[in-house]
Amino acid sequence: MDPLEIVSHLSYVLLISASFVRTILPLRILAVGSGLASIVYGIGISDRPGILWESAFVAVNAVQIGLLIRDRRRAILSEEESTLHKLMFPHLTVVDVHRLIRKASWLTSPPGDVLTTQGHAVTRIVLLTSGTCRVEIDGEVKAWCKTGDFVGEMAFGTGNPASATVVAVDETRYLMWRFEDLRALIDEHPEIRSAMQSVFSRNLIDKLARNGQSPGDHLDTASS
């Protein structure tokens, strides 16, 4: 087989392989490899327009690879954040978890602090990382939230006011996102949107199971 023909086949093999890769860095590396093979082929057949456009393709992907590597080096998680990554967002990359946490604030509430108030607008999502909260409806305790539970995710999706009051029982540490910040982030990064939707659903099912409800009976009370 002619060497140029082999190079041409290699270019297409790498390009097709890239379409099967889900993570962006390996995809771009394969794309660069495909582009370089195409440039070699173009030189062999004196295809100047092809060489020009493949060079531009390689350059763009090379820059993106550099940016991805830079982001990875900057994405350093604390021990607390690394634990959160493993427990709550195992399918996200470290870079995406870093993006997610950068949009949030770490807060600690003393016992008795109110996280949401029944009938009032909700403007933030809370992810409990330690402590316990009680969920009250009309002054009566209906459920409990613990480490790994969200507060406010239903209101985030529906825009409805809180149907329950959530109160810290003991010192409670949590990660807090303001609605507008989280919406902007998930609009820009679909993979983070998918991960958040998955953990919201999983956590809702867990809370309903703990509190003896079925998914069809759920209220905003499990998370307000």
SVG drawing of the C-alpha trace seen along z (x, -y; Angstrom):
<svg xmlns="http://www.w3.org/2000/svg" viewBox="-50 -35 55 37">
<polyline fill="none" stroke="black" stroke-width="0.4" points="0.0,0.0 1.2,-3.5 2.6,-5.4 0.4,-8.4 -2.7,-6.1 -1.8,-4.8 -1.5,-8.3 -4.9,-9.2 -6.5,-6.1 -4.8,-7.0 -6.4,-10.5 -9.9,-9.1 -9.3,-6.4 -8.3,-9.1 -11.2,-11.3 -13.7,-8.5 -12.1,-7.4 -12.5,-11.0 -16.3,-10.7 -16.4,-7.8 -14.6,-9.7 -16.7,-11.4 -14.1,-13.4 -12.9,-16.5 -9.1,-16.4 -8.6,-13.0 -11.1,-14.0 -9.0,-17.1 -5.8,-15.1 -7.2,-12.6 -8.5,-15.5 -5.0,-17.1 -3.5,-13.7 -6.1,-13.4 -5.3,-16.9 -1.5,-16.3 -2.0,-13.2 -4.2,-15.1 -1.5,-17.8 1.1,-15.2 -1.2,-13.7 -1.9,-17.2 1.8,-17.9 2.2,-14.6 -0.4,-15.5 0.4,-19.2 -3.1,-20.1 -2.4,-23.7 -6.0,-24.6 -6.3,-21.3 -3.0,-22.0 -4.1,-25.5 -7.5,-24.5 -6.1,-21.4 -3.3,-23.6 -6.0,-26.0 -7.9,-23.0 -4.8,-21.7 -4.0,-25.2 -7.4,-25.7 -7.5,-22.3 -3.9,-22.8 -4.9,-26.0 -7.9,-24.4 -5.7,-21.5 -3.4,-24.1 -6.4,-25.8 -7.7,-22.5 -4.3,-21.6 -4.1,-25.0 -7.6,-24.6 -6.6,-21.2 -3.6,-22.6 -5.6,-25.3 -8.4,-22.9 -7.0,-22.1 -9.6,-20.8 -9.3,-20.9 -9.8,-17.7 -13.4,-18.6 -14.1,-19.4 -12.4,-16.1 -14.7,-14.2 -17.7,-16.0 -16.5,-15.1 -16.3,-11.4 -19.6,-11.2 -21.8,-13.5 -20.3,-14.2 -18.2,-11.1 -19.0,-11.4 -17.8,-15.0 -14.1,-15.8 -12.1,-17.6 -12.2,-20.7 -16.0,-20.7 -16.3,-20.2 -13.9,-23.1 -16.1,-25.2 -19.2,-24.1 -17.6,-24.9 -16.2,-28.2 -19.8,-29.4 -20.8,-28.4 -20.0,-29.6 -19.1,-27.4 -21.3,-28.5 -21.9,-27.2 -25.2,-27.8 -25.7,-27.6 -28.5,-25.5 -31.9,-27.3 -30.8,-29.0 -33.5,-29.0 -32.5,-27.9 -35.9,-28.3 -39.2,-29.7 -42.6,-28.2 -44.4,-30.4 -41.4,-32.6 -39.4,-32.8 -36.3,-30.6 -33.2,-32.1 -30.5,-29.5 -29.7,-25.8 -28.0,-24.3 -26.0,-21.0 -25.6,-19.8 -22.1,-18.4 -22.5,-18.0 -25.2,-18.5 -29.0,-17.9 -32.0,-20.0 -35.7,-19.5 -38.4,-20.2 -41.5,-21.8 -45.0,-22.4 -47.3,-24.7 -45.0,-24.3 -45.1,-20.5 -42.0,-18.5 -42.5,-16.4 -39.1,-15.2 -35.3,-15.5 -32.4,-16.5 -28.9,-15.2 -25.5,-15.2 -25.7,-14.8 -29.2,-16.3 -30.1,-19.3 -32.4,-22.1 -34.1,-24.3 -33.6,-22.2 -37.3,-21.8 -37.8,-25.6 -34.9,-25.9 -36.7,-23.8 -40.2,-25.1 -39.8,-28.7 -42.4,-28.1 -42.0,-29.4 -40.9,-27.1 -43.7,-24.7 -41.8,-24.0 -39.5,-25.7 -36.1,-24.1 -34.2,-24.7 -30.7,-23.7 -30.9,-21.3 -27.2,-21.5 -24.2,-23.3 -24.7,-22.7 -22.1,-23.1 -23.2,-23.4 -22.3,-24.5 -24.7,-27.3 -25.4,-28.3 -27.5,-31.3 -30.0,-30.4 -28.8,-32.9 -25.2,-31.8 -26.0,-28.1 -28.3,-28.7 -25.5,-30.6 -23.1,-27.8 -25.3,-24.9 -26.3,-26.9 -22.7,-27.2 -21.7,-23.6 -24.2,-20.9 -22.2,-18.2 -22.6,-20.0 -26.4,-20.4 -26.7,-16.7 -24.8,-15.8 -26.9,-18.2 -30.1,-16.8 -28.9,-13.3 -28.0,-14.1 -31.2,-16.1 -33.3,-13.1 -31.3,-10.6 -31.4,-12.7 -35.2,-13.3 -35.8,-9.6 -33.6,-9.0 -35.4,-11.6 -38.9,-10.3 -37.8,-6.8 -36.6,-7.9 -39.7,-9.8 -42.1,-7.1 -43.4,-8.8 -43.7,-7.6 -42.3,-9.7 -45.8,-10.5 -46.6,-12.0 -43.6,-14.3 -43.9,-17.8 -41.3,-20.6 -41.1,-19.6 -38.3,-17.1 -36.0,-19.9 -38.2,-23.1"/>
</svg>
